[in-house]
Amino acid sequence: MRPERADGAGGGGLLVPMAWMYAEYIADELLRTGDLMEPATLEYRAGRDALALTIFLSDGAVADVLPATGMMDELRLLTAYGSAWRSWVCEQLDTLSAEAAPDGSRGGPDPDLALARAAWRWLDETELLAADLDAIGPPPWEPVGVEDDEQGAEGTAQVWTPAWQLGLPLGHLAIHLY
């Protein structure tokens, strides 16, 4: 978004990523309202970025997302377990990139898209240590006292997982709690 002069012509100033910043603000408000975890954690960042990306990419309907029931329903569906969220994000980012003018004829690179791509890169490339929810109970053929090499001090198996796989369910839960 370029600052406008009084006569309506573009000011040629700094591009401000207002759509991304607003999506990030909404995601942050949803997570803080849910009070699911401390804002200083990487898991919180993963949840905020996953939600912000979902809000930003969902048909640009960011303007009234918090009070709009329809938008909240759409966010619930997009962030639901088993949804094809990762492929949806990649498709949406590719579509937005294709629509952007490669030669900069529409005012240069889109700062919103650049921040969305950076958030996606972080979510996809960063791995966080998480509990392996599939391995909570011991298999029926093993004795109860046997621990695996991958298990932590508490006895729960832990795995490295992409940040989006932790952030997406956190965001989904925050939407439900809102």
Solvent accessible surface area in square Angstrom, and as a share of the most:
residue,aa,sasa,rsa
1,M,140,0.63
2,R,77,0.28
3,P,67,0.42
4,E,117,0.53
5,R,137,0.50
6,A,119,0.92
7,D,105,0.55
8,G,53,0.51
9,A,44,0.34
10,G,44,0.43
11,G,39,0.38
12,G,60,0.58
13,G,34,0.33
14,L,146,0.73
15,L,41,0.20
16,V,49,0.28
17,P,22,0.14
18,M,91,0.41
19,A,42,0.33
20,W,8,0.03
21,M,94,0.42
22,Y,87,0.33
23,A,0,0.00
24,E,48,0.22
25,Y,120,0.46
26,I,0,0.00
27,A,0,0.00
28,D,29,0.15
29,E,57,0.26
30,L,0,0.00
31,L,3,0.01
32,R,127,0.46
33,T,78,0.45
34,G,13,0.13
35,D,120,0.62
36,L,54,0.27
37,M,69,0.31
38,E,120,0.54
39,P,57,0.36
40,A,103,0.80
41,T,48,0.28
42,L,95,0.47
43,E,58,0.26
44,Y,4,0.02
45,R,90,0.33
46,A,0,0.00
47,G,0,0.00
48,R,59,0.21
49,D,5,0.03
50,A,1,0.00
51,L,1,0.00
52,A,0,0.00
53,L,0,0.00
54,T,0,0.00
55,I,0,0.00
56,F,22,0.09
57,L,4,0.02
58,S,1,0.01
59,D,123,0.64
60,G,59,0.57
61,A,51,0.39
62,V,12,0.07
63,A,77,0.60
64,D,97,0.50
65,V,1,0.00
66,L,41,0.20
67,P,108,0.68
68,A,35,0.27
69,T,98,0.57
70,G,54,0.52
71,M,13,0.06
72,M,10,0.05
73,D,63,0.33
74,E,57,0.26
75,L,0,0.00
76,R,67,0.25
77,L,134,0.67
78,L,34,0.17
79,T,2,0.01
80,A,31,0.24
81,Y,219,0.83
82,G,72,0.69
83,S,45,0.29
84,A,72,0.56
85,W,2,0.01
86,R,100,0.36
87,S,54,0.35
88,W,50,0.17
89,V,0,0.00
90,C,39,0.23
91,E,106,0.48
92,Q,46,0.21
93,L,2,0.01
94,D,85,0.44
95,T,71,0.41
96,L,59,0.29
97,S,41,0.26
98,A,86,0.67
99,E,104,0.47
100,A,30,0.24
101,A,28,0.22
102,P,140,0.88
103,D,114,0.59
104,G,27,0.26
105,S,86,0.55
106,R,170,0.62
107,G,26,0.25
108,G,29,0.28
109,P,114,0.72
110,D,62,0.32
111,P,27,0.17
112,D,16,0.08
113,L,16,0.08
114,A,58,0.45
115,L,71,0.35
116,A,0,0.00
117,R,76,0.28
118,A,42,0.33
119,A,9,0.07
120,W,23,0.08
121,R,124,0.45
122,W,43,0.15
123,L,0,0.00
124,D,41,0.21
125,E,127,0.57
126,T,36,0.21
127,E,93,0.42
128,L,10,0.05
129,L,80,0.40
130,A,15,0.11
131,A,49,0.38
132,D,34,0.18
133,L,135,0.67
134,D,143,0.74
135,A,37,0.29
136,I,114,0.58
137,G,47,0.45
138,P,76,0.48
139,P,46,0.29
140,P,129,0.81
141,W,196,0.69
142,E,71,0.32
143,P,89,0.56
144,V,131,0.75
145,G,72,0.70
146,V,87,0.50
147,E,113,0.51
148,D,92,0.47
149,D,150,0.78
150,E,112,0.50
151,Q,48,0.22
152,G,20,0.20
153,A,107,0.83
154,E,144,0.65
155,G,31,0.30
156,T,46,0.27
157,A,6,0.05
158,Q,58,0.26
159,V,51,0.29
160,W,161,0.56
161,T,14,0.08
162,P,36,0.22
163,A,0,0.00
164,W,34,0.12
165,Q,85,0.38
166,L,47,0.23
167,G,0,0.00
168,L,15,0.07
169,P,72,0.45
170,L,19,0.09
171,G,1,0.01
172,H,41,0.18
173,L,84,0.42
174,A,0,0.00
175,I,0,0.00
176,H,101,0.45
177,L,93,0.46
178,Y,113,0.43
